Amino acid sequence: MTQTIAPRVRTLVLLLLAAACALLAGAGPASAHAALTGSDPREGAVVDKAPAQVSLTFSESVSMDDDSLRVLDPKGKRVDDGKPSGTGGTAYSVKLHAGLPDGTYTVTYQVVSADSHPVSGAYTFSVGAPSETSVTVSGQGAGGGFVGGLYGVGRYVSYAGFAVLVGGAAFVLACWPRGSGVRVVQRFVVSGWLSLTAATLLLLLLRGSYTGSGKVADVFDLGLLGDVLQTKAGAALVSRLLLLAAAALFIAVLFGAYDKREDEEKRDLTFGLAVGGSVVAVGLAATWAMSEHASVGLQAGLAMPVDVVHLIAVATWLGGLTALLVALYRGPADTPVPALAVSRFSRVAFGSVIALVVTGTYQSWRQLGSWTAFTDTRYGQLLLVKIGLVAVLVGVAYFSRRWTAQLAEATPAAAGAAAARRGEKGAGKASTKASGNASSKTGAKASANASAKTGTKAGTKTSGDASAKTGTKASGNAKVAEKESGTTKGSGTAKESGAAKGTGGSQRAAQLARQRAAVDAARQKRQRDADPNRFGLRRSVLAEAGIAVVLLVVTTVLTQTEPGRTEEEAKAAGTSSAGSSAPATGAVTLDMPFDTGSQNGKGVVRVELDPARVGANDLHLYVERPDGTAFDIPEVKVALTQKAKDIGPLPVAPDHITTGHWSASGVQIPMAGDWEVSVTVRTSDIDQVTISKNTQIG
């Protein structure tokens, strides 16, 4: 009975694919890779007079245009000169108009980091004192929305296409040259080329809108496309398209001239294809290395070639593994994957893993910078997941190597048995042939003897017999003449009938040949699937491929995540890489008991702040006696302070609404963080006390 995939293996693969989909769904837009590490004025600062300019400092160099850095007054009017410029290193500034009035100003920025990822954010500072502002900052950062999601999909597809193209071609050249003639392998490699080409074109079209407005209408803006071509990322995408044209020629030769040659002739062409394919693969990998993480930061000159090796090792391992899986499950029965090819790939995969470990260790040190970044940053956490997946994949690969060894040991024995069967069959045919020859010789000899005897008897016959024979011969000749005449008359009809019968016979023969070929292929497939060693190998390779899918997704997410070193630098500078925190929802209520020391000096102050987020808030303050009744006191004051940022105290003067109730609207909180709310309660002309409590805002 033919074995099928074990239910446990099928369940494992489905779970791994579900995990990959979850990672894809939760990846979101690309994280900013250049963090805002400083600003002047600082975020949330209250300055005595308006500054002449606003300066921003990032963790790496960024590119700007006229709208990249803007400063808006409380009414939303732009108050900068619209000409941001670099002031040295990674600092950039824009000049402000003279004579700006007091109030709260909003600084917004949208730039492109040196590793090609968009960065955006906003913060506020105040001149004189905080005020209400009509400026609202969109919650959607650069690289988000529909265009950002589509751009992210393009990145995933491009990485997958690269792995399939490079890994599949390497598997054919290095492990299974005869696979160049297998249709499913050809389709597999070509699908990788098509996916990478389509994804690259999509990324090139989306690039301008992705780093700019995020509008779908800007995707086909030719002017914006021209600007993209002048950038490092645009040049990398165009270079990738040119290299893909060379890859198309490589594929045509691999599955054309190379496949048609004999095994001995293939060896001469293999070296040339290997060199040409390696050059194209290195060039394709370099289009990522020269435009993303490796191109900026520490030791960029060393990091880029290391990244190229890392990408090629990933593609060779994971792409080759998938090609092996396709060949094992979808390959034709008359061209099974030999044990030698699996053994060769096992060695190639081992070398790829060694390269991954070496290059991955260097990249981890470069992107993290400290051991704590493994657990304290999202990049480090994803890297731990990737390391775990690689470890699991290597463990599963160990079982694949065991199945490969058993298959290799079983193959010579099976070949010997087949040869023995062919020998027995050949001996049987030889015996039959010898017997037939002997029978023929015996029959011929007997026939000759009979003829001799008949001739002797004929010589003794009388002349009467001769006369009778003569008459008989004449009569026979007449009959023959009549027969020939009849044959001549009907020769046309007989010929046509024979031709029709011959045509129908050839079609029937071709149909029978196809049926026999299908039956033979099905029988060979059943025999192949019934091999326990081959079945075990297929099952372990399937598990490897499932883990490889998740590993490829995690790797792609890592390329879009802010490096741990950058994130820690941003934390050390006291600002997040996003430039602003997500707003909180819901009111904050603080209950603070007080005692001024007088006879009626005890009570409870309840402060309600709604919605307790950056920007304008409503404040309500209630004063109650210990028994819960409203307590009308002469005066109450409120102040807000964020000691970590040296902001405040920011005074709030609430209005007396009714007995025991005070209120203030439009209370400005310039930034998120841990705020101290202080309330001064005066119960008489000389009795007062200040109480405070901390709360998280934003």
N, C-alpha and C positions, 0 to 999 in steps of 0.2 A: 504493500500500500504506500502511495506517495506521501511523504511527510510534508507538512505545512509549517508556517511560522508559528512558533509557540505562542499561546495567548499572553504569557507573561512578557515576552519580548515585544509583542504588538502593543500591549498596555504601556510598557516603558517608553517606547518611541512616541506614542500619543501624548504621554505626560510631558516628555521633553519638548515636543512641538508646541504644546500648550504653554509651557514656560517661555518658549521663544516668543510666542505671540503676546504674552503678557509683558515681556520686556519691550517689545516693539510698541505696544500700546502705551506703556508708561514712560517711554523715553522722552516724549515731549520735544519741544524745540531745543536746538543746540544751546548748550550752556555757554556763557561768556567765558572766553579764555584770557582776556585782559581785564584785570580787576582795577577798580578805582581805589587807589591807595592813599590819596590825599587831595585836599581842595583848599582854596583860599578865596573867600572866607570859608570856614569850616561848616560842615552840615549842622544846621540848627543854631548857628552862632547869631548873636545880637551885637551888632557893631554900632559905634556912636555916629559915624558918618559913612556916606556911601563910598565904596571902594572905586578905584579907577579901572579895575579890571577883575575878572574872575579867572582863576587858574585851576586846572585839574591835572593830577598826576596819576598815571596808570602803571601797572606792573610791567608792561611791555609797550613797545611802540605801536601806534595806531594810525590809521589814515582818516582824514577829515575832509569835508567839503564845507561850503558856506553855511549850511543848515545843520551841521553836526553838533555845534555848541550854541545854545540859545539861553538868554536870560530874560525872564518875563516879569513885569511889575504886577501888583495885586489885581489889576484889571485885565491881565493877560496880554498886555501890549509889549512888544519886543523892545528892549532897551539896550541891546548891544549893537556894535557896528557891523556884525555879520561877516567878520573876517578873522576867524580863529587861526592861530599860528602856533608853531612849536617854539618853546622857549629854551630848549636844550634837554637832551636825554629823552625822557618819556613824559615831560610836562608840556601842557598846552594851555593857551590863554586866549581870551577875547576881551576887547576893551568895551567899557560901558559909557553911556552918555553922561555928560556932566550935569550936576544939580539934581540928582535923583531924590525924590521926597522919602520921608520915612514910610516904613511898611515892610511887609513880607514879600520877598522876591523868590522866584522859582528858577532853578538852573536845570535844564534838560540837556542830555547829550545822547548822541547815537553815532557810533564810530565803528570801524572795522578793525579788529585786532590783526596783528602781524601773521597769525596763523589762520587767517581768512574768516574768522567767525564774527558775526555782528555783536556789538555790545551796546546796551542802552540803559538809561537810568535817569533819576531826577532827585533833587533835594532842595531844601529851602534854607534861606538865611534872612535875617531881618535887619533893617536899618532903624535905629532909634528904639523901636519896640515892635513886637509882633502885631500883625493886623489880619483882618479877614482877607482872603484871596479868592478870586473867581477861577483860578487856574486849576484844572483837573488833568491829571496825568493818566493816560490810558494804562490799564492793567496789562495789556499785551505788550510784551517786550519785543525787541528786534529779533527776527527769525522765528516769530510765532505765527499763529493763524493758519489759514488754509495753505498759503504759499509755503510757510515754514514746514508744515506737515508733509506737503508734497516733496519739498526739498529733502527732508529726512528720509522719505521712502526711496528717493533717487540715490541717496548715499548707501543705503542698505543694499539695493539692487546692484549698484556698481561694485561694491566689495564682493558680493556673492558671484557676480559675473566674472570678476577677475580671478577668483579662486577656482571656478569651474574651468575657465579657459586655460589658465596656466597649469593647474593640477591635472586636468584631463590630458593635455598634450604631453606633459611630462610622464604620465603613466604609460601612454602609448610608446613614446620613444625609449624610455629607460627600462620599462618592465615588460611590455607586451607589444612588440612590433606588429604581430599579426592582427592586433586589435584595430589597426588603421583601416582594415577592410570590413569591420563589423559595423553595421548600420546604426545600432543604438549608441555606440561609442562616438561615431561621427556626429550624430544629432546632439549628443550631450555637449561636446566641445563647441559646436556651432552655436548652440543655445547660450553658452557662456559669452561668446563673442557678441551675439545679438543683444543680450541683456546689458553688457557693459557699454556697448555703443549707444543704445537707446537711453540708458541712464545718464551718460555723459552729455548727450544733446539736451536732455531735460534739465540737467543742472546748469548748463550754460545759459539756457533761456530763462531759468528762474533766478539766476544769481543776482541780477540787478534789483528785482523786486524783493528778494529775500533779505538783502542787506540794506534796503531802503524803505519804501513806503509799505511794503507787504501787500500791495494791491494786485489782484489778478490781472487787471487791465494793463499793468506795466510790464507784463511778461513779454509782450510782443512789441515793446517800444524799441525801435532800432537805435535811437540815440542812446538809450540806456545800455543796450547791448554793446554799442561801441565803447562806452565808458568801461564796461566790464572787461573787454578785451585788453584794456590798458593796465589792468590790475594783475597781480601775481597769480591769483586764483584763476582768472580768465585765461591767462597764458598757459597755465597748467592744464586746463580743460581742453584747449585747442591742441596742445602738444599730445594729449592723450588720444584725441581723434586721429591725428596723423599716424601715431604709432599703431592704432587699431587698423588703419589701412594696410600697414605692413603685416600686421597679424593675419589679415584676411588672405594675403598672398601666402603666408606660411601655412595656413590651414589648407589652402588649395593644393599646395605641393604635398603636404602630409597625407591627405586623403585622395590624392590623384596619382602623380608620378611615383611617389614613394610606395603606395599600396600596390601598384601594378608590377613592381619589380619582385624578382625572386629573393629568397632570404639572403643569398650571398651578395647580390647586388645592393640590397638594402643597407648593408653595413657601410658601403662607401658613402651613401647619401645621409646616413644617420648622423655622422659627425657634422656635416654642414648644417643640417636642420637643427641639431642641438646648439650649435654656436649662434645661428640666426635667431632661434627661439629664445635663447638666454638673453640676447641683446634686447629683444622686444620686451621680454618680461621685466628686465631691469629698468628699462625706460618707462614702462607703465607704472611700476612701483615708485619710481622717482617722482612721478607727477603728484603723488600723495605726499611723499617725504619732503618735497621742496616747497609745499604750500601749506602744511599744517603743523602739528606740534613740533616735529623735529627741526623745523626751519627757524625756530626762535628759542631764546633761552640759553641755558648753559651748553657750551661745547656744540654749537649747531653744526660746525664743520664735521665733527665725528658722528653726531646724532643722525644726520641724514643718511649716510651709507649704512649705518646700523639699522635704521628703520627700513631701508630697502631690503636688506637681508631678512629682517623679521617678517615683512610682508610676503616675500617669496617663499619663505619656509612655511608660513601659514597656508598659502595657496597650494604649495606642493603636497603638503600633508592632507589638508581637508579636501581639496579638490581631487587629488588622486584617490583618496578614500571613497569619495562619492562615485568616481568613475569605476572603481572596483565593484562597488555595490551595484551599480547599474549593469555592469557586465555579468555579475553573478546571477542577478535576478531576471534581467531582460535579454541577455545574450542568446543567440541561436544555439540550438542543441548540438548542431554539428561543429560549432566552434566554441567549446567551453574554455573558460579561463584555466590555463595550466597551472600546476602547483609551482612551477619555476617562476611564473609571472608574479604570483602572490608572494613568493619568497623574496623576489627582487624588490617588490614594493615595501615589504617589511623592512628591508635594509634602508631604503630611501626614506621611509617614515621615521626610522630611528635617527638618521642623520638630521632630518628636519626638526625633530624634538630637541636634539642637542643644540641646534642653532637657535631655536626658540628660547631655550633656557638661558643661554648666554646673552642674547640680545635683549630678552625680556628683563633680565636682572639689571642690566645697564639702564634700560628705559625706566624701570621702576625707581631706581635711585635718582635719576634725573628729574622725573616728574613729581616724586613725593618729597624727597629731601629729608625725611625723618621717619622714625618707626611709628610715631603716634599718628601720622597722616594715614596709615593703613585703616585705622578705626575712626578717626575724627573727621575724615573728608569723604565725600561721595566717590571721588576717584579711587581712593584707597579701598573702599568697601567693594566697589566693582572689580578692582584688581584682585582682591581676595577671592571673589567669586570665580574670576577667570582662572586663577591658579588652581582652585579646587576642581574646576571642570577639566583642566589639563591633566591633573593627577588621576581623575576618574577615567579619562580617555586613555591614558597610558596603561592603567590597570586593565581595561577592557582589551586594549591592543595586545597585552600579554597573552590573553586567552586566544586571540586570533593567531598569534605566532605558534601556539601549541597546536591549534587545528591545522595550520599550514604545515608544520613538521609532520604531523600524522598523515596528512594528505600526500606529502612528498614521499613518505615511506610506503604508503599504500599504492602509489602510482606504478613503481617498477613491478610490484607483484601482479597488479592488474594487467600490466602490459605483457608480462610473461605468460599469464594465463591466456590472454587473447592470442598471443603468438602460438601457444600450444594448440589452441582450438583451430587456428588457421592451418597449423601443420597437420593435424589429424584430418581436417577437411581436404587438404591437398593430397594427402596419402590416399584417401578414399577415392578421389578423382583419378589418381594415377592407376589405382588397382582396376577401376572400372574401365579405363582406357585400354589397359593391357588385356583385359578379358575380351573386350570388343575386338581388338586386333587379332587375337588368337582365333576367335570365332570366324572372323572374316577370312583368315587364311585357310581354315579348315573347309569352309563353305566353297571357297574358290577351287580348292584341290578336288573336292568331290564333284563339282560341276565340270571340271576338265575331264575327269575320268568318265563321267557320264557321256560327255560329248564324243569322246574317243570310241566308246562302245557303240554309240548310235551310228557313227560313221562307218564302222566295220559292218554293222548290220545292213546299212544302206548299200554297201558295195555288193552284196550277195543277192540283191533284188533283181527281178527279171525285167526285160524290156517293156513288158506290159505295164509294169509299174511306172516306168519312165513316161510312157504315153499318157497314162492317167495323170501324172504330175504336171505334164505339159498342158493338158486341158484345164486342169485346176488353176494353173498359173495364169492362163489367159483370162479365165473367168474372174480371177482375183484382180487382175489389172483393170478390167472394165469397172469393177466395183470401186476400185480406188479412184478412177477418173470421175465417176459420179460423185464420190465423197468430196473430192477436191472442188468440183463445180459447185456443190452445195455450200461448201465452206466459203468460197469466194463471194457468193451472193450474200451471205449473212455476216461477212467480216466486219462491216461498219457498225452494225448493231451490237455485236459482241464486244467490239473495242470500246464503244461508249459505255456499255454496262460495266466493263472491267475498270474503266477510269473512275466512274462514279463510286464503285465499290472500293477502289484504292483510296480515294479522298476521305470517305467516311471511315475507313480503317485507320488512316493516319491520325485523324482527330480523336478517334476512340483510344488509340495508342497513347497519344499525348495526355489525354485525360487520365488514363490509367497510370501513366508515369507520375503525374502530379499527385494522384491519390496515394500511390506507393511512397512517394517522397514525404508526404504529410504524415503517413503512418509511421515511416521510419523515424522522422523527426520527433514525433510524439513518444515513440518507444525510447529513443535516445534520451529525451528529456526526463522520462520516468526513471530510466536507469541512473541518470545523473543525479536527480533529486533524491533517489533512494540511497545514495552514498552517504553514510552517517558523517564522515569526515567533511565532505563538501557542505552538507546541511549545517553542521556546527559552525563552519567558517562563515557561511552566509548569515547565520543568526548573529554571530559576534560582530561581523562587519556592519550589519544593520544597526546594532546598538551603538557602535562607534559613530555611525553617520548621524544618528539622532542627537547624540551629545555634541557632535561637531556643529550641528545647526545652531544650538544654543550658544556654543562657544563663539561662533561667528557673529551672532547678534550682540553678545556682550562686548566683543572686541570693537564692533562698530559704535556701540553706545559710548565706550571709553574714548573714542576719537572725538566725540561731541561733548565730553564732560570737562569741566574746568580742572586742570591739573591740581593735585593736592598741594604742591609747593605754592602755586599762585593763590589758592584759597586760604592757606595759612598766612601768607603775606598780607592778604586783605584783612583777615581777622586781627592780625597784629597791628595794622594801621587803624583799626577801629571802624572799619566800614565794610559792608558786604559787597561782593562782586556785582550784585545786581543793582546796587545803588539805592535801593529802597526796599522796605519790608512789606510783606503782604498785609493789608489792613485787617484788623480784627473786627468781629461783629459782636454786637450786644453791649449792654451797659455794664459799667463797673460800679459796685457798691462797696463803700468802706464805712465800717462802724468804729468810732473812736471814742472811748470813755474819757471824760475830763473831770478835773477837780481844781477849782481856783483857790481853794483854801478858806473860802468864806462860808457863812452859814447856809446859804442857798447856792453854793458854787459847784454842785455835782450834777452831772448829766451825761448825755450821749450825743455825739455829733454823727450824723449819717450823711455821707457825700455820695452822690450819684453822678457819674460821668458817662454821657451817651453821645456817640457810639464808642468812645474810648479808642480812638485811632488818630493817626496823623491828620492834621487839618483842623477844621472847625468842629467844636463839641459843645454840647449843652451841659451845664453844671447846675445841679440842684442840691441844696444843703438844708438839712432838717436838724433842729436842736430839740431834744426831749429831756424831760426830767427823769429821774430813776424810776418813777411809776408809769412812764410811757406817755404822759401828757405833754402837749406842746410847751416849749420853754422860750419865752420872748426875752432876749438879752439885748443889751444896748448896741453891741457891735460884734461883727464877725469878719475875719479876713482870710483869704485863701492864697497860697503861693505854690507854684509847681517848680520842682528842681530835678535835674538829671545830673547827679554828681559825677558819673563816669565820663560824661562829655563836657563837664564844667559849664553846663547851661543853667541859667537862672540864678536866684529864684525869679520866676516870672509871676508878677502879682496879678491876682484876679479880684475884682471888686464886685461882688454879687449885690443885686438889688433886693431890698426887703419886700417880699410879696405879701405875706400874711404872718400871723403869729407863729413863730418857730420855723418859718420857711423863707429861704433866700434863693435867688436864681441868677444865673448869668448865661447868656447865649453867645455863640461865636468864639468860644475859648479856643485859642490857637495852640496846638501842640505841634512843634516843628519837626519832630522826628520820633521814631519808635524807640522803645527801650524801657528800662526800669526807672520809673519816675517816683519821686517823693512828693506826696500831697500833704502840705502843712496847713493847719487851720488854727488861727488865733481867736480865742474866745474871751470876751470881756463881759463879766457879769456885774461889775460896778465900776465906779470911777477909778478904783485902785486895784481891783482884783481881775487878773487875766492870766491866761496860760496858753501856750502853743503846743499843740499835739500834732503828730505826723504819722503817716503810714505809707509804705511803698506799694506800688502796683505796676503791672506790666501793661504798657500801652502799645498798641499796634501788633 
